[in-house]
Amino acid sequence: MSLYPDKLDTVYYFGTCLVDMAYPDAGMAGIKLLQQQGVQVIFPQEQSCCGQPAYNSGFPREAMEVALKQVQAFSARDCPVVVPSGSCAGMMKTHYPELFAGHPDYYDIKAFSDRIYELGDFLLNALGARYKDKGEPVKVTWHSSCHARTEMRVTEHAKALLRQLDNVELVELEHEHECCGFGGTFSIKQPELSGAMVQDKINDIVATGASRVITGDCGCMMNIAGAMEKQGIGVRAQHLAEFIWERIHG
Amino acid sequence: MASKKKFDFAAHIQEALNDSQLRSNFKFAMGTMIQKRKAVFADPEETAALRRTGNAIKRRCLSRLPALLEKLEKKCTENGIVVHWAETTAEANNIVLDIMKRHDATRLVKGKSMVSEEMHLNRFLEERNIEALETDLGEFIIQLNNEPPSHIIVPAIHKNRKQVAQIFHEKLKDTPYVEEVEKLNAIARKTLREKFRMGQVGLSGVNFAVAETGTLVLVENEGNGRMCTTVPPVHIALMGLEKVVEKLDDVPPLLRLLTGSATGQIITTYVNMITSPRKKGEKDGPTEVHLVILDNGRSKMLADRQLRQTLQCIRCGTCLNHCPVYTRIGGHAYGSVYPGPIGKILTPQIDGLDLKGSLATASSLCNACQEVCPVMIPIPAIIRRMRDESYGNCADSHAETIIKGHGFKKNIIESIVWKGWAAVYRLPYLNRLTTRMLGRFGHRLPKVGPLKAWTSVRTTPKFAPKSLHDLAKEEGIRDE
C-alpha cells in the first residue's frame, strides 16, 4: 500500500483543541517523536479545532466555518498533516468531504482531507519508527477510540508501536471494540447512558490488571481517566505519544 | 399513532439502566447474537464484498421503486394475489378489517410482522372484537404478558428462561411452572397448534417481494409462518413498500445477508416463497392471498437522497445487537416499534422529530451499527441529519426534504452557544484568550449545566496553564 506520501522531510501538526487545552504535554510528545525521525514539524498558530463538536450536535454551518479555518491554516504547503487523535483525524479525513459536498471549495477541502494522517500510523508506517524501551517493566492495556478504529483504521498500528517496547506487556481489553461512552456532547446530553458505558469500560480495564491504559485519543482519555479518578481507581491513563516518549528516555 | 402521553426518553433510559435483570439479560443475549454472526461472516473480505452487493441491489431497486411496485402489482394480480395499497397505517388496518369482515372471521393467526406492529394492528382489531393471535414464539410470549416487542428479530429477548416459565405458568390455563427449554417449547407448541386450527385468516410479513415473478419471500425458523400462510383459507401478507426487489436473482445475496446478520445462520429453517393462492386441483394452501403494501412516510424518505438510504434496511436487527446503547437499555426504552440504531433514524421520520427526535441524542456516533449493517446504511450520518433538522439546521447538501417536526428543538441559548463556539475557533485571538482563561480559571467553573452532567460520574477536566500553542511557541516549533 502506497498510502503515504513520498516526501517526508516536513509535516504539519494539528494538535486538536482538547490537547491544546488539557493535554499539551501529550501534544508536545507527538511533535518530538516526529522530530526525532528527522522530520521538520510546523505548527501553524492559526489552528484550533476540527469542528466535530458542532458537526455531531446538529450545527453543521458552525462546523463548516471552523473547518474552513483549519483548511486555510494548513494551506501554505502541500505536506502531510499529522494529528494525535483518531477521532479528529477521522473528522478531517472522512467527514470534511461529506460536510462540504456540493460546496464551491469542495475540491480544495478534499485535497486537504487526503493529507490527513493519524500520528501512530504515520510514525509506524510512513516514517518506519523503531523504538528501544528504556523503562521499567510495566503492564498496560490499550483503548482504541471508535473513530480511530472505524474511520482511520489505525488501532493495530498503535498496538504494533506498543509491542516494540520490550518491557511493556500489552494486555488487550475483552471488549476493545466497544465505545467508552465519550461521544463528545453525547457525554453531557445523555450522562446516564454515557456513565453506564464508561463504567463497563473501566471494569474491563481493571480486569486486565494493567497499571496504565494507553490511548491515542484525548477525548476518550478524559472520559475514562475522569471516571476512574472519581472512583479512586489507581490506573493511569496516558496518550500513546507521551507514553512512548517517556519509555524511550527511561 | 403516537400515544397521548408525551414520550419521556430520559425517564425510560433511567428506568432501564436501573433494571439489573434486564441489563444482564440483554448483555448475555446480545453477546451470543454477536458471536453467532461472527461465525457466519468469518471472512472479512468476503463479507465486505457481500455487503457491497447487498447495498448495490437495494440502491438499484430503490432508484426504480415506483416502476418495480407497479410491476409487482401486475405480476401478483396475474398470479391471483389481490394487491392493496395503503398510504397510512389507518388505511392498512381497515383493509385487513374489511377482509376479515368479508369472511365473517373473528380470529386472525399472525406470523411475525413488524409492519403489523407499526400499524398497531392487534389493538385495532381487538377494539373491533377480532382476536389477533401471535404464533411466533417470541411474539406469543410477549402477547401473553401484554408487552410490545423489544427487538426486531427476537421480540422476547429481554426475558430469560425463568421469566418465560413464570409467564406460561401464570397466563396459560393448567400450566405448571417448568424451566426446561424442551418442556417450555412443548407447552408453546401444544397451545399454538390449537390456535392454528382455530384461525380463520392467517397473516404474515414479507421479507422480499419479487417484482419479476410476483413472489413473496418469507423467512422463519419455527414453521409458524408456513402454518399461518397455508392452514387458514385466507392469507394476508403485509409489507412496507421498500421490500420490493427487481428479480429473483436479487434474493440469494440479500437472503444470505439477512439470515447471517439476523441470527447467524447460513439459511433459516424455513424459506417460504409464495406466488399464488391454491390453484385448481391443488390440495392445500389458502384460497385467497392478499398483499397489503404500506407507505406510512416511506415515499417521503424516498424523495431525499440521504434519507432514502433508510429504506435499504432489510430488518435484520444486527445494528441493535452491536449498539452499545441498545445493549444497555433494551428495546422498550425507545418507546417505539423500531428500537436501536435503525429506530433512531426510522422512527423520527415516521412519527416526526417533535415526537421522537430525542431518540437521535442517544448515540455516541461510535459507528458500530454502520460497521455491521448488511446493506451499508450510513446510520451515524443519518442520526446527524436528525440532529441537524431537530435544530432547524440543514447542511447544504441535504436540503431536499424537510422532516416533520423540523426545528422543534431550536432555541436561542444553544444557537448562541454554538455561534460563540464557532467564533472562538475561527478567530485565533479569541481562541488564545479562551484557552488562557480556562487554564487560569477552569478549575473554578461552577458545576452547572454541561459540567454538572460531566462530573456526575467524572472529575472536573483539568485545563493546562500553558496550551500546546504556547508550548510550541516556546520550543521554537515553526509557525507558518
Interface residues (C-beta under 8 A of the other chain):
Chain A: Y13 G15 C17 V19 D20 M21 A22 Y23 P24 D25 G27 M28 I31 Q40 V41 I42 F43 P44 Q45 E46 S48 C49 G51 P53 A54 Y55 N56 S57 G58 F59 P60 R61 E62 M64 E65 V66 K69 A76 R77 E98 L99 A101 G102 H103 C146 H147 T150 E151 H177 E178 C179 G181 F182 G183 G184 F186 S187 I188 K189 Q190 P191 E192 L193 S194 G195 A196 M197 V198 Q199 M222 N223 G226 A227 E229 K230
Chain B: A10 I13 Q14 L17 P324 V325 R328 I329 T361 A362 S363 S364 L365 C366 N367 A368 Q370 E371 A381 R384 R387 D388 E389 S390 Y391 N393 C394 A395 D396 S397 K409 W418 K419 W421 A422 V424 Y425 R426 P428 N431 T435 L438 G439 G442 P450 A453 W454 T455 S456 V457 R458 T459 T460 P461 K462 F463 A464 K466 S467 L468 H469 D470 L471 A472 K473 E475 I477 R478 D479 E480
